Amino acid sequence: MNTISKTYSVALVLLAATAVGCSGGGSSGGHNQAGIQAAGAGTSGSTAGIAGTTSAAGQSASNPAGSPAGALGGSSSVGGGAAGGAGTIAPGGTTVEGGTTKTGGTTVVGGTTVAGGTTVAGGTTRTGGSTAAGGTTSRGGSTVAGGITAAGGTARTGSSTVAGGTTAAGGSTASGGSPGDGGVAATGWVTIHNDFFWYDSTGLLIQVRSGALRQFNGIYYWFGSQPGGIDQTCYASTDLLHWTYKGVPLVTAKLCDRMDVLYNDTTKQYVMFLKYDGDKASFGTATASAPEGPYTFLGNVLVDNNYIGDMSMYKDDDGTAYLAYVWDQAGPNRQHGIYKMSADYLTLDTQMYLFDVPSREAPHIFKRDGTYYYGVSETNGVQPSPTRYYTATNLAGPWSAATMLVTPGSSTTYETQCDFVFPFTGPQGTVYMLDADRWIPTAGFQGDYLWLPYTFDTAGNPTANYYQDWDLNVSAGAWREFDRTTRDLALGKTATASSTNGANAASNVTKATTYQDYTASRWESAATDPQTVMVDLGSAVEINRVILKWYSNYGKSFKIQVSTDSTTWTDVFSTTVGASYSVTDEKFATTTARYVRMNGTQRGNANGYSLFAFMVLNDA
């Protein structure tokens, strides 16, 4: 068994993917994901992207199906750039009590968010996908030119569940069970892969923009919205790696995002909460008897007679639920606060605290060692932004001044917008995981969502270091770095292929790369079927796991095979639902082999097969 150099049993925090709705001022469709979300790979798989169309709200509407765009050499449509050092709240205190700004808590004017919204040029076309026309107008923020259009594929239709019906991972609440968040589902270690897109068990893109991760009865549910925000989606998993589409538990009459779900221990009902009707939104609720629904919409209300922007829910240790929200009482995106919910979670009870700080959104709450953390992003449309947080020992305050989350090497939370933090608690501690949305993938940062663990210093200040791959053990409440140098048996070994295309040699798949330059080298085959790429481990060793990192030219149908003599091959894994910019991470029964190969039988598009990395492990 390979040793791991570092194992963290301290609390971890995953920064959640950027939330779907912006709460700035301007277009009612401002942060709608319709033209931003890359689409899932499907059966058609054409290489050229389909140009998006501009909606009335200035939102680029992309093809919701197909493999994600983005190839080597592509650049992001940053244009005028995400907000940097300017536009931040100056240290010294931004917390307010009673709605009055404290002395010293001035806001620095700057960044790209200006009154009326500044149009930012950008939107560079990447190889493999066309740049969509139009962009997303943030309320009070920047209008970004150019959306990302995904290449080819088959769209999920309406509210129907994909063929195959419900998943074994799903199901209703267990008899006698009491669902809860932060519980245990999978046992053992699972690797989280960033910079690649997430797909369900049918090979379609997971659609959970500005969503929520919850755990009920040992099963993880990932909720969110499809592009357009009408269909609220649900996926289920027992290991956080393999996800099954559970369908659309709620179809709403208006655009909704920032949805969340909590279980009420008293009423035994699952309650869905919605930012209802675009950016100038109201607060909506729906209920169901099972996590995956169907949910019955109950209605929507203003919060203290005013619109809200982004929102999320927090359930405290005593079972009380709280709404974290952006409030428009003093103007669009001028304040954000905390509201206590009624005992049944269906109505607003008491306003707990109000932050009189403008240009903040994506609010979320988590608790660690008796301290509450209230996290926010900047109001910056779909552009990435830094993450700030406040702390308090009581939700009613007083709250600290805002502190910038430490993200070494990045001023924009690694090209994302924060969404939520999810705790995984076990006997070794609690891992706090940040989930963040990546609205605009770039050549170096693919993937719609980013999951990262937090570490904390002795004063309780979190840091989110970047890992393209890291290991999580939810049953233990621990995490560790994924050390490829000690675990990847294929690293630096000889790789050969049935064919190559240009300089994209087979040897590239066993090179050591980091997340900063992992797209710089790859293998690509000729554009015919079948094709193989094989790694020679040097001698026969025990193996039980293979990790493949695919480029946009991917294998739709392929097998992983092992051999001791490179003549007689045994299948250890096969699939017909491969996808663009995806990660194949599969374990199998421990076997002895010297040679391991990917045998591709059907390409995902008209180009050849292409891999960034081919890893072989023994994780017994």
Rosetta blueprint (number, residue, H / E / L):
1 M L
2 N L
3 T L
4 I L
5 S L
6 K L
7 T E
8 Y E
9 S L
10 V L
11 A L
12 L L
13 V L
14 L E
15 L E
16 A E
17 A E
18 T L
19 A L
20 V L
21 G L
22 C L
23 S L
24 G L
25 G L
26 G L
27 S L
28 S L
29 G L
30 G L
31 H L
32 N L
33 Q L
34 A L
35 G L
36 I L
37 Q L
38 A L
39 A L
40 G E
41 A L
42 G L
43 T L
44 S L
45 G L
46 S L
47 T L
48 A L
49 G E
50 I L
51 A L
52 G L
53 T E
54 T E
55 S L
56 A L
57 A L
58 G L
59 Q L
60 S E
61 A E
62 S L
63 N L
64 P L
65 A E
66 G L
67 S E
68 P L
69 A L
70 G L
71 A L
72 L L
73 G L
74 G L
75 S L
76 S L
77 S L
78 V L
79 G L
80 G L
81 G L
82 A L
83 A L
84 G L
85 G L
86 A L
87 G L
88 T L
89 I E
90 A L
91 P L
92 G L
93 G L
94 T L
95 T L
96 V E
97 E E
98 G L
99 G L
100 T E
101 T E
102 K L
103 T L
104 G L
105 G L
106 T L
107 T E
108 V L
109 V L
110 G L
111 G L
112 T L
113 T L
114 V L
115 A L
116 G L
117 G L
118 T L
119 T E
120 V E
121 A L
122 G L
123 G L
124 T L
125 T L
126 R E
127 T L
128 G L
129 G E
130 S L
131 T E
132 A E
133 A L
134 G L
135 G L
136 T L
137 T E
138 S L
139 R L
140 G L
141 G L
142 S L
143 T E
144 V E
145 A L
146 G L
147 G E
148 I E
149 T L
150 A L
151 A E
152 G L
153 G L
154 T L
155 A L
156 R L
157 T L
158 G L
159 S L
160 S L
161 T L
162 V L
163 A L
164 G L
165 G L
166 T L
167 T L
168 A L
169 A L
170 G L
171 G L
172 S L
173 T L
174 A L
175 S L
176 G L
177 G L
178 S L
179 P L
180 G L
181 D L
182 G L
183 G L
184 V L
185 A L
186 A L
187 T L
188 G L
189 W L
190 V E
191 T E
192 I E
193 H E
194 N L
195 D L
196 F L
197 F L
198 W L
199 Y E
200 D E
201 S L
202 T L
203 G L
204 L L
205 L E
206 I L
207 Q L
208 V L
209 R E
210 S E
211 G E
212 A E
213 L E
214 R E
215 Q E
216 F E
217 N L
218 G L
219 I E
220 Y E
221 Y E
222 W E
223 F E
224 G E
225 S E
226 Q L
227 P L
228 G L
229 G L
230 I L
231 D E
232 Q E
233 T E
234 C E
235 Y E
236 A E
237 S E
238 T L
239 D L
240 L L
241 L L
242 H L
243 W E
244 T E
245 Y E
246 K E
247 G E
248 V E
249 P E
250 L E
251 V E
252 T L
253 A L
254 K L
255 L L
256 C E
257 D E
258 R E
259 M E
260 D E
261 V E
262 L E
263 Y E
264 N E
265 D L
266 T L
267 T L
268 K L
269 Q E
270 Y E
271 V E
272 M E
273 F E
274 L E
275 K E
276 Y E
277 D L
278 G L
279 D L
280 K L
281 A E
282 S E
283 F E
284 G E
285 T E
286 A E
287 T E
288 A E
289 S L
290 A L
291 P L
292 E L
293 G L
294 P L
295 Y L
296 T E
297 F E
298 L E
299 G E
300 N E
301 V E
302 L L
303 V E
304 D L
305 N L
306 N E
307 Y L
308 I E
309 G E
310 D E
311 M E
312 S E
313 M E
314 Y E
315 K E
316 D L
317 D L
318 D L
319 G L
320 T L
321 A E
322 Y E
323 L E
324 A E
325 Y E
326 V E
327 W E
328 D L
329 Q L
330 A L
331 G L
332 P L
333 N L
334 R L
335 Q E
336 H E
337 G E
338 I E
339 Y E
340 K E
341 M E
342 S L
343 A L
344 D L
345 Y L
346 L L
347 T L
348 L E
349 D E
350 T E
351 Q E
352 M E
353 Y E
354 L E
355 F E
356 D L
357 V L
358 P L
359 S L
360 R E
361 E E
362 A E
363 P E
364 H E
365 I E
366 F E
367 K E
368 R E
369 D L
370 G L
371 T E
372 Y E
373 Y E
374 Y E
375 G E
376 V E
377 S E
378 E E
379 T L
380 N L
381 G L
382 V L
383 Q L
384 P L
385 S L
386 P L
387 T E
388 R E
389 Y E
390 Y E
391 T E
392 A E
393 T L
394 N L
395 L L
396 A L
397 G L
398 P L
399 W L
400 S L
401 A L
402 A L
403 T E
404 M E
405 L L
406 V E
407 T L
408 P L
409 G L
410 S L
411 S L
412 T L
413 T L
414 Y L
415 E L
416 T L
417 Q E
418 C E
419 D E
420 F E
421 V E
422 F E
423 P E
424 F E
425 T E
426 G E
427 P L
428 Q L
429 G E
430 T E
431 V E
432 Y E
433 M E
434 L E
435 D E
436 A E
437 D E
438 R L
439 W L
440 I L
441 P L
442 T L
443 A L
444 G L
445 F L
446 Q L
447 G L
448 D L
449 Y E
450 L E
451 W E
452 L E
453 P E
454 Y E
455 T E
456 F E
457 D L
458 T L
459 A L
460 G L
461 N L
462 P E
463 T E
464 A E
465 N L
466 Y L
467 Y L
468 Q L
469 D E
470 W E
471 D E
472 L E
473 N E
474 V L
475 S L
476 A L
477 G L
478 A E
479 W E
480 R E
481 E E
482 F L
483 D L
484 R H
485 T H
486 T H
487 R H
488 D L
489 L L
490 A L
491 L L
492 G L
493 K L
494 T E
495 A E
496 T E
497 A E
498 S L
499 S L
500 T L
501 N E
502 G L
503 A L
504 N E
505 A L
506 A H
507 S H
508 N H
509 V H
510 T H
511 K L
512 A L
513 T L
514 T L
515 Y L
516 Q L
517 D L
518 Y L
519 T L
520 A L
521 S L
522 R L
523 W E
524 E E
525 S L
526 A L
527 A L
528 T L
529 D L
530 P L
531 Q E
532 T E
533 V E
534 M E
535 V E
536 D E
537 L E
538 G E
539 S E
540 A E
541 V E
542 E E
543 I E
544 N E
545 R E
546 V E
547 I E
548 L E
549 K E
550 W E
551 Y L
552 S L
553 N L
554 Y L
555 G E
556 K E
557 S E
558 F E
559 K E
560 I E
561 Q E
562 V E
563 S E
564 T L
565 D L
566 S L
567 T L
568 T L
569 W L
570 T E
571 D E
572 V E
573 F E
574 S E
575 T E
576 T L
577 V L
578 G L
579 A L
580 S L
581 Y L
582 S L
583 V E
584 T E
585 D E
586 E E
587 K E
588 F E
589 A E
590 T E
591 T E
592 T E
593 A E
594 R E
595 Y E
596 V E
597 R E
598 M E
599 N E
600 G E
601 T E
602 Q E
603 R E
604 G L
605 N L
606 A L
607 N L
608 G L
609 Y L
610 S E
611 L E
612 F E
613 A E
614 F E
615 M E
616 V E
617 L E
618 N L
619 D L
620 A L
